[in-house]
Amino acid sequence: MSNIEKVVLKTRRLESLLRSQYHAEGKGLHQLVTSCEERLPHDVIKKLRFIATIRNKVVHEDGYELEDSQTFFSTCWECERELTP
């Protein structure tokens, strides 16, 4: 599985959690975070913004390489754990 696939799968899981647990609305992760920002744990917001930015670069920027995949995926895991009831 490529890094693009892994990134998309992880971010889709986070988007799903935001929609189901925090009633977020929007198309992308940035919009979802903005729509429910006041209901999110404060420390998660910055992490989700980081994840959304990297996700957008991986998907939209030709030739972008995920340099520190360990940090990215551990941040995803932390957010998923914090957002799961």
Helices and strands as residue ranges (DSSP letters): H 3-22, H 29-36, G 37-39, H 42-60, H 69-83
